[in-house]
Amino acid sequence: MPISVKVRAFITAFATHIFMIHEISPTPDRQPDLVIHARYLAQVENTHLLEHHSVVISGQRIIDILPSTLARECYTPIESVELDEHLLIPGLINLHTHAAMSLMRGLADDLPLMLWLKENIWPVEAAMVSRTFVHDGTLLACAEMLRGGITTFNDMYFFPDAAAEAAVKSGIRAALGITVMEFPNNYASDASDYLHKGLATLDQWRDHPLISFCLAPHAPYSVSNTSFARVQTLAAQLELPIHIHIHETGDEIRQHLEEFGCRPLYRLFQLGILGGQFIGVHAAHILEDELELLARHNGSIAHCPASNLKLGSGIAPVSKMLAQGINVGLGTDGAASNNRLDILAEMRLASLLAKGVTGNAAEISAWQALYMATLGGAIALGKERDIGSITVGKLADLAAIRLNDFYLSPCYHPVSHLVHCAGRENVSHVWVGGKCRVSDKILIGLNTMELKNTIRLWQNRLVSCIRSGAAA
C-alpha cells in the first residue's frame, strides 16, 4: 500500500531529528560557513514559531538550529547575518510555471483560456519561440522569482536545456519538464521528438545540483494514448514525477467526454498515469469521486489560484482536496496568464478563496498556506528530504522577510502577517543551498540592467511580429 503524504512527512521529520541528535552536536570550536540569527523562524514541519533562533549552515546544508544566545557561544562562523526584524522561512516553491512565457507578460489579457491559447499565445510561440527566447525569458523569470523568495520552480516549456542554463546562471533550483505533446513547433516535430530531446537534456544535466526533471505531458487533450504509455514507462524507469495540466476548464472536460467517452482524470487512471508521483495542475473542475481516486494514488495538485481566476477557468476545491488528504502545492502558472510569478501573493489568494468559497474563515490558515508554498511543493516533487522546511540535514534554501516597515505595523502573529500583509517587496534575503542570491533586496550575480535591456529587445520583436501579422 502506498505511503500517505502525512506519513512521508512524519518519516522525513523524524529522520532529520535523529540526524540532528546523533550526528551533529555543536562544539565551541566549530567554524561553519554561515550562521543566520533570526527574530522569528518558521520551520514549517510544525506550527511552532521559534523566536530568537539561529540557523547554522555548513556547505549547502543546515547543520544546527538553536537559540541565538547559544549559537553565539557554540559557533564562530566565517559569516554571520543578523535578521533581528525578520521572519525566516524555507525557500518558496513554485510548483507550476512556464518560465520563458515571462516575455509574453500581459500580451493577451482578459481572454478565456482556449481563445487566449489558440488565437494569441500559440501563434506568437510559433513565430517567436527559440532557444534564445527560452533562455532570456527564463532568466527574467528566475530573477523575478528569486526576488520574491522563490528558490525552486517546476517548469513546463520548450528547449529545457536553455532553461537549465538560465536557472544555473541565476542560482535557482529548477525541476524542468520533459514536455510531451502531439503538435509540432520550433522545438520538436512530434511526441517522439519531444521525448528524445528532453531525455537528451536530462542526460546532459542529470548531475547538476540545481537541476532535476519531471515528465511533462502537456494535457489530456494534447497527448495521445500511445504517448501516455511511453510517459508512464519512462516515469517508472527513471523515477520521475509526471507533471500535467488537468481539469482546468469545463470546456476541456466536455470535449474530452465527446472524444474519449470519459472525463480526463479517469482516462489517466486507465492508462496508469496516476501511479507514482503525479502532479495535476489546476484541477478547477474535479468531482468528489475523482478526488478519492487521486487520494488513493497519493497524487498531488498544483493550485494556481491567480491564473485560474484571471482566465475565468474556475476555482479549485482545495478544502475538499485537503480533507481527502491530498497533497497541495502552489503555482503561479506562466507570467502570460497571471501576470506575476509571486508565490506570496498566491498564498494569500489561496487562503482567501478557500474562506470565501466554504464560508468558513478557518479554512486554509496562514500556516497551511505556508506549508502549501513550501513543504507541499517539495513533497509533490519528491524532494521533501532536501527542501521545503528549515530542518537539520536539509539544504539551506531560505528566505527572509523584513517585517518592520510602518505599513506592516503592528505585527502580532508573524506567519499570519506573512500571508495576509507582507508582499514580495518585503523579501530582503534569499539563500539557495547556503549561497546568498538576494542580499538586502539586491540580486547577487545577475546584472539587472543588462537583463532589462535584453527584455526590451524581445518586447520590440514581439510587437513587430504581431503588427506584421506573423502571429495573427
C-alpha positions as CSV (number, residue, x, y, z in Angstrom):
1,M,0.0,0.0,0.0
2,P,1.4,3.4,-0.9
3,I,2.7,5.6,2.0
4,S,0.4,8.6,2.6
5,V,1.7,12.1,2.3
6,K,1.4,12.7,6.0
7,V,3.3,9.6,6.9
8,R,6.0,10.5,4.4
9,A,6.3,13.9,6.0
10,F,6.5,12.4,9.5
11,I,9.2,9.9,8.5
12,T,11.3,12.7,7.0
13,A,10.9,14.9,10.1
14,F,11.8,12.0,12.4
15,A,14.8,11.0,10.3
16,T,16.2,14.5,10.3
17,H,15.6,14.9,14.0
18,I,17.6,11.7,14.7
19,F,20.3,13.1,12.4
20,M,20.4,16.3,14.4
21,I,20.7,14.4,17.7
22,H,23.2,11.8,16.8
23,E,25.3,13.2,14.0
24,I,25.5,17.0,14.7
25,S,26.4,18.3,18.1
26,P,27.6,21.9,18.5
27,T,31.1,22.4,19.9
28,P,32.7,25.7,20.8
29,D,35.4,25.4,18.1
30,R,33.1,24.6,15.2
31,Q,33.5,27.1,12.3
32,P,30.6,26.8,9.9
33,D,30.3,28.8,6.8
34,L,27.3,30.8,7.9
35,V,25.1,31.4,10.9
36,I,21.8,33.3,10.4
37,H,20.3,34.9,13.5
38,A,16.6,35.5,13.1
39,R,14.0,37.3,15.2
40,Y,11.4,34.7,14.1
41,L,11.8,31.3,12.4
42,A,9.1,29.2,10.9
43,Q,10.4,25.7,10.3
44,V,7.0,24.6,8.6
45,E,7.2,20.9,9.7
46,N,5.4,22.1,12.7
47,T,3.3,25.2,13.6
48,H,5.5,26.3,16.4
49,L,7.1,29.7,15.7
50,L,10.6,30.0,17.1
51,E,11.9,33.3,18.4
52,H,15.5,34.5,18.6
53,H,16.8,31.3,16.9
54,S,19.7,30.7,14.6
55,V,20.3,28.5,11.6
56,V,23.8,27.1,11.2
57,I,25.0,26.2,7.7
58,S,28.0,24.3,6.5
59,G,28.4,23.8,2.8
60,Q,25.0,23.6,1.3
61,R,23.2,22.1,4.3
62,I,21.7,23.1,7.7
63,I,23.8,21.5,10.5
64,D,22.1,23.1,13.5
65,I,19.1,25.1,14.7
66,L,19.3,26.5,18.2
67,P,18.6,29.6,20.3
68,S,20.7,32.6,19.2
69,T,22.4,33.1,22.6
70,L,23.6,29.5,22.4
71,A,24.6,29.8,18.8
72,R,26.9,32.8,19.6
73,E,28.6,30.7,22.2
74,C,29.0,27.5,20.2
75,Y,29.9,28.7,16.8
76,T,32.5,31.1,15.3
77,P,31.2,31.2,11.7
78,I,33.0,32.5,8.6
79,E,30.0,34.8,8.1
80,S,27.0,35.7,10.2
81,V,23.9,37.6,9.2
82,E,21.7,39.5,11.7
83,L,18.0,39.4,10.9
84,D,16.6,41.0,14.1
85,E,13.5,42.3,12.4
86,H,12.7,39.4,10.1
87,L,10.8,36.2,9.7
88,L,13.0,33.4,8.3
89,I,11.1,30.8,6.2
90,P,12.0,27.9,3.9
91,G,12.6,29.0,0.3
92,L,9.2,29.1,-1.5
93,I,8.5,26.5,-4.2
94,N,6.6,27.5,-7.4
95,L,5.0,24.1,-8.3
96,H,3.9,25.1,-11.7
97,T,5.1,27.7,-14.2
98,H,6.1,28.3,-17.8
99,A,9.1,30.4,-17.0
100,A,10.0,31.6,-20.5
101,M,6.5,33.0,-21.0
102,S,7.6,35.9,-18.9
103,L,8.4,37.5,-22.3
104,M,4.7,37.5,-23.1
105,R,3.6,39.1,-19.8
106,G,0.3,41.0,-20.4
107,L,0.4,40.2,-24.2
108,A,-3.2,38.9,-24.4
109,D,-5.1,39.8,-21.2
110,D,-8.8,39.4,-20.4
111,L,-9.4,36.4,-22.6
112,P,-10.7,32.9,-21.7
113,L,-8.2,30.0,-21.9
114,M,-8.8,28.5,-25.3
115,L,-9.2,31.8,-27.1
116,W,-6.1,33.1,-25.2
117,L,-4.1,30.0,-26.3
118,K,-5.4,29.4,-29.9
119,E,-5.6,32.9,-31.2
120,N,-2.8,34.6,-29.3
121,I,-0.3,32.6,-27.3
122,W,0.2,29.6,-29.7
123,P,0.6,31.8,-32.8
124,V,3.2,34.1,-31.1
125,E,5.1,31.0,-29.9
126,A,5.1,29.6,-33.4
127,A,6.6,32.8,-34.7
128,M,9.0,33.6,-31.9
129,V,10.0,30.8,-29.6
130,S,13.6,29.7,-30.0
131,R,16.4,28.5,-27.7
132,T,17.4,32.1,-27.1
133,F,13.8,33.2,-26.4
134,V,13.6,30.5,-23.7
135,H,17.0,31.3,-22.1
136,D,16.2,35.0,-21.9
137,G,12.6,34.6,-20.8
138,T,13.6,32.0,-18.2
139,L,16.4,34.3,-16.9
140,L,13.8,37.1,-16.4
141,A,11.5,34.6,-14.6
142,C,14.4,33.4,-12.3
143,A,15.3,36.9,-11.3
144,E,11.7,37.7,-10.5
145,M,11.2,34.5,-8.5
146,L,14.4,34.9,-6.5
147,R,13.5,38.4,-5.7
148,G,10.2,37.2,-4.3
149,G,11.7,34.4,-2.1
150,I,11.2,31.5,-4.5
151,T,14.1,29.1,-4.5
152,T,12.7,26.2,-6.6
153,F,10.4,26.2,-9.6
154,N,8.7,23.4,-11.5
155,D,8.7,24.3,-15.2
156,M,6.9,23.1,-18.3
157,Y,8.1,24.5,-21.6
158,F,10.3,24.0,-24.6
159,F,14.1,24.0,-25.0
160,P,14.7,22.8,-21.4
161,D,18.5,22.9,-22.0
162,A,18.2,26.7,-22.4
163,A,16.0,26.9,-19.3
164,A,18.7,24.9,-17.4
165,E,21.4,27.3,-18.4
166,A,19.3,30.3,-17.2
167,A,18.5,28.6,-13.9
168,V,22.1,27.8,-13.2
169,K,23.2,31.3,-14.2
170,S,20.8,32.8,-11.7
171,G,21.5,30.2,-9.0
172,I,17.9,29.0,-8.5
173,R,16.7,25.4,-8.2
174,A,14.7,24.1,-11.2
175,A,12.7,21.0,-11.9
176,L,12.5,21.0,-15.7
177,G,9.7,19.4,-17.6
178,I,10.4,16.9,-20.4
179,T,7.4,18.3,-22.3
180,V,5.3,16.0,-24.4
181,M,2.6,16.8,-26.9
182,E,1.5,15.7,-30.4
183,F,1.7,19.1,-32.0
184,P,4.9,20.3,-33.8
185,N,6.6,23.6,-33.0
186,N,10.0,25.2,-33.3
187,Y,11.4,22.8,-30.7
188,A,10.1,19.4,-31.7
189,S,8.1,17.8,-34.6
190,D,6.1,15.2,-32.7
191,A,5.7,13.4,-29.3
192,S,8.7,11.1,-30.0
193,D,10.9,14.1,-30.9
194,Y,9.9,15.9,-27.7
195,L,10.8,12.8,-25.6
196,H,14.1,12.3,-27.5
197,K,15.2,15.9,-27.0
198,G,14.0,16.0,-23.4
199,L,15.8,12.8,-22.4
200,A,19.0,14.1,-24.0
201,T,18.7,17.2,-21.9
202,L,18.2,15.0,-18.8
203,D,21.4,13.1,-19.6
204,Q,23.3,16.4,-20.1
205,W,22.2,17.9,-16.8
206,R,21.3,15.0,-14.5
207,D,24.3,15.5,-12.2
208,H,23.9,19.3,-11.6
209,P,22.8,20.0,-8.0
210,L,20.4,22.7,-9.1
211,I,18.6,20.8,-11.9
212,S,16.1,17.9,-11.8
213,F,13.4,16.7,-14.1
214,C,9.7,15.7,-14.5
215,L,7.9,14.0,-17.3
216,A,5.5,16.8,-18.5
217,P,2.8,15.6,-20.9
218,H,1.0,18.9,-21.6
219,A,-2.6,17.9,-21.1
220,P,-5.0,15.0,-21.8
221,Y,-6.3,16.9,-24.9
222,S,-2.9,17.3,-26.4
223,V,-1.4,13.8,-25.8
224,S,-2.3,10.5,-27.3
225,N,-2.8,7.2,-25.5
226,T,0.4,5.9,-27.2
227,S,2.4,8.8,-25.9
228,F,0.9,8.5,-22.4
229,A,2.0,4.8,-22.4
230,R,5.6,5.9,-23.1
231,V,5.4,8.6,-20.4
232,Q,4.2,6.1,-17.9
233,T,7.0,3.6,-18.7
234,L,9.7,6.3,-18.5
235,A,8.4,7.8,-15.3
236,A,8.6,4.3,-13.7
237,Q,12.0,3.6,-15.1
238,L,13.6,7.0,-14.3
239,E,11.6,7.6,-11.1
240,L,10.4,10.9,-12.3
241,P,7.2,12.8,-11.3
242,I,4.5,13.3,-14.0
243,H,3.5,17.0,-14.3
244,I,0.3,17.6,-16.3
245,H,-2.5,20.2,-16.7
246,I,-5.8,18.5,-15.7
247,H,-9.4,19.6,-15.4
248,E,-8.6,23.2,-16.0
249,T,-11.9,24.3,-17.7
250,G,-15.4,22.9,-18.1
251,D,-15.0,23.1,-21.9
252,E,-11.9,20.9,-21.7
253,I,-13.8,18.2,-19.9
254,R,-16.9,18.4,-22.3
255,Q,-14.6,18.0,-25.3
256,H,-12.8,15.1,-23.6
257,L,-16.1,13.4,-22.9
258,E,-17.0,13.7,-26.6
259,E,-13.7,12.3,-27.8
260,F,-12.9,9.7,-25.3
261,G,-16.2,8.9,-23.6
262,C,-14.9,9.7,-20.1
263,R,-13.5,12.6,-18.0
264,P,-9.8,13.3,-18.3
265,L,-8.7,12.1,-14.8
266,Y,-10.4,8.7,-15.3
267,R,-8.6,8.2,-18.7
268,L,-5.3,8.9,-17.0
269,F,-6.2,6.4,-14.3
270,Q,-6.9,3.8,-17.0
271,L,-3.6,4.5,-18.7
272,G,-1.7,4.1,-15.4
273,I,-0.6,7.7,-15.2
274,L,-1.9,8.2,-11.7
275,G,0.6,5.7,-10.3
276,G,3.8,7.1,-9.0
277,Q,4.4,10.8,-8.4
278,F,1.6,12.6,-10.1
279,I,1.3,16.4,-10.1
280,G,-2.0,17.5,-11.5
281,V,-2.1,21.2,-12.4
282,H,-5.2,23.4,-11.8
283,A,-8.0,20.8,-11.1
284,A,-10.5,23.6,-11.0
285,H,-13.3,21.2,-12.1
286,I,-12.9,17.9,-10.2
287,L,-15.6,15.8,-8.6
288,E,-15.7,14.0,-5.3
289,D,-15.0,10.5,-6.7
290,E,-12.1,11.9,-8.7
291,L,-10.7,13.4,-5.5
292,E,-11.0,10.0,-3.9
293,L,-9.2,8.4,-6.9
294,L,-6.4,11.0,-6.7
295,A,-6.1,10.5,-2.9
296,R,-5.8,6.7,-3.3
297,H,-2.9,7.1,-5.6
298,N,-1.1,9.7,-3.5
299,G,-1.3,12.3,-6.2
300,S,-0.5,16.0,-5.7
301,I,-2.2,19.1,-7.0
302,A,-0.5,22.3,-8.1
303,H,-3.1,25.0,-7.2
304,C,-2.8,28.1,-9.3
305,P,-5.5,30.5,-8.0
306,A,-4.5,33.7,-9.7
307,S,-4.2,32.2,-13.2
308,N,-7.4,30.3,-12.8
309,L,-9.2,33.5,-11.8
310,K,-7.7,35.6,-14.5
311,L,-8.5,33.2,-17.3
312,G,-12.0,32.7,-15.8
313,S,-11.3,28.9,-15.6
314,G,-12.8,28.4,-12.1
315,I,-11.8,27.8,-8.5
316,A,-10.2,24.6,-7.4
317,P,-11.9,22.9,-4.4
318,V,-8.8,23.0,-2.3
319,S,-10.5,22.5,1.0
320,K,-12.0,19.2,-0.2
321,M,-8.6,18.2,-1.5
322,L,-7.0,18.7,1.9
323,A,-9.9,17.0,3.6
324,Q,-9.2,13.9,1.4
325,G,-5.5,14.0,2.4
326,I,-4.3,15.1,-1.0
327,N,-1.1,17.0,-1.0
328,V,-1.4,20.5,-2.4
329,G,1.3,22.9,-3.5
330,L,1.1,26.4,-5.0
331,G,2.0,27.5,-8.5
332,T,1.8,30.8,-10.4
333,D,1.4,29.4,-13.9
334,G,3.2,31.5,-16.5
335,A,3.5,35.2,-16.4
336,A,1.4,35.5,-19.5
337,S,-1.6,34.3,-17.6
338,N,-1.1,35.6,-14.1
339,N,0.8,38.2,-14.7
340,R,3.4,37.8,-11.9
341,L,5.5,34.9,-10.5
342,D,4.7,35.7,-6.9
343,I,4.0,32.8,-4.5
344,L,3.5,35.1,-1.6
345,A,0.5,36.6,-3.5
346,E,-0.7,33.0,-4.3
347,M,-0.6,32.1,-0.6
348,R,-2.9,35.0,0.4
349,L,-5.3,34.4,-2.6
350,A,-5.5,30.6,-1.9
351,S,-6.3,31.3,1.8
352,L,-9.0,33.9,1.0
353,L,-10.6,31.9,-1.8
354,A,-11.0,28.9,0.5
355,K,-12.6,31.0,3.2
356,G,-14.9,32.7,0.7
357,V,-16.0,29.5,-1.1
358,T,-16.6,27.5,2.0
359,G,-18.0,30.3,4.2
360,N,-15.6,29.1,6.9
361,A,-13.0,31.7,8.0
362,A,-10.8,28.9,9.4
363,E,-10.2,27.3,6.0
364,I,-6.5,27.3,4.9
365,S,-4.9,29.0,7.8
366,A,-1.7,31.0,7.4
367,W,0.3,28.0,8.5
368,Q,-1.5,25.8,5.9
369,A,-0.8,28.3,3.2
370,L,2.9,28.5,4.1
371,Y,3.0,24.7,4.1
372,M,1.5,24.5,0.6
373,A,4.0,27.0,-0.6
374,T,7.0,25.1,0.8
375,L,6.8,21.5,2.0
376,G,3.7,20.8,-0.1
377,G,5.6,21.6,-3.2
378,A,8.7,19.7,-2.0
379,I,6.5,16.5,-1.4
380,A,4.9,16.8,-4.9
381,L,8.4,16.9,-6.5
382,G,9.7,14.1,-4.3
383,K,12.2,16.4,-2.7
384,E,10.9,16.6,0.9
385,R,14.2,15.0,2.2
386,D,16.1,18.0,0.9
387,I,13.9,21.1,0.7
388,G,10.6,22.5,1.9
389,S,11.3,23.1,5.6
390,I,14.0,24.5,7.9
391,T,15.3,21.2,9.2
392,V,18.8,20.0,10.2
393,G,20.2,17.9,7.4
394,K,18.2,19.7,4.6
395,L,19.6,22.1,2.0
396,A,19.8,25.7,3.2
397,D,17.1,27.1,0.9
398,L,15.9,30.1,2.9
399,A,14.1,33.4,2.5
400,A,13.9,36.3,5.0
401,I,11.0,38.7,5.1
402,R,11.6,42.0,6.9
403,L,8.6,42.9,9.0
404,N,9.5,46.4,10.3
405,D,8.1,48.7,7.6
406,F,5.5,51.1,9.0
407,Y,2.7,49.7,6.8
408,L,3.3,46.2,8.3
409,S,2.9,47.5,11.9
410,P,1.9,46.3,14.3
411,C,2.8,42.7,13.9
412,Y,1.1,40.3,16.4
413,H,1.4,37.0,14.5
414,P,4.3,36.8,12.1
415,V,3.2,33.9,9.9
416,S,-0.3,35.4,9.6
417,H,1.4,38.7,8.7
418,L,3.5,36.9,6.1
419,V,0.4,35.6,4.3
420,H,-2.1,38.4,4.7
421,C,0.0,41.6,5.0
422,A,3.6,41.3,3.6
423,G,4.5,41.1,0.0
424,R,7.5,40.2,-2.2
425,E,8.7,43.7,-1.8
426,N,9.5,42.8,1.9
427,V,11.7,39.9,1.0
428,S,15.2,41.0,1.9
429,H,17.5,37.9,1.7
430,V,17.4,34.6,-0.2
431,W,19.8,31.7,0.0
432,V,19.8,28.6,-2.3
433,G,22.0,25.8,-0.9
434,G,23.6,28.2,1.5
435,K,24.6,30.6,-1.2
436,C,23.2,34.1,-1.0
437,R,21.2,35.0,-4.1
438,V,19.4,38.1,-2.7
439,S,21.1,40.4,-0.2
440,D,19.2,43.5,1.2
441,K,16.8,43.2,-1.8
442,I,19.7,43.2,-4.3
443,L,20.1,40.2,-6.7
444,I,23.5,38.7,-6.5
445,G,25.3,37.5,-9.6
446,L,22.7,38.9,-12.1
447,N,23.1,42.2,-14.0
448,T,19.5,43.5,-13.8
449,M,20.2,46.5,-16.1
450,E,21.6,44.2,-18.8
451,L,18.6,41.9,-18.3
452,K,16.2,44.8,-18.7
453,N,17.8,45.8,-22.0
454,T,17.6,42.3,-23.3
455,I,13.9,42.1,-22.4
456,R,13.2,45.5,-24.2
457,L,14.7,44.0,-27.4
458,W,12.4,41.0,-27.1
459,Q,9.4,43.3,-26.5
460,N,10.2,45.2,-29.7
461,R,10.4,41.9,-31.6
462,L,7.1,40.6,-30.3
463,V,5.4,43.9,-31.1
464,S,6.8,43.9,-34.6
465,C,5.8,40.2,-35.1
466,I,2.2,40.9,-34.0
467,R,1.9,44.1,-36.1
468,S,3.3,42.4,-39.2
469,G,0.6,39.7,-38.9
470,A,3.2,36.9,-38.4
471,A,1.3,35.9,-35.3
472,A,-2.2,36.7,-36.5
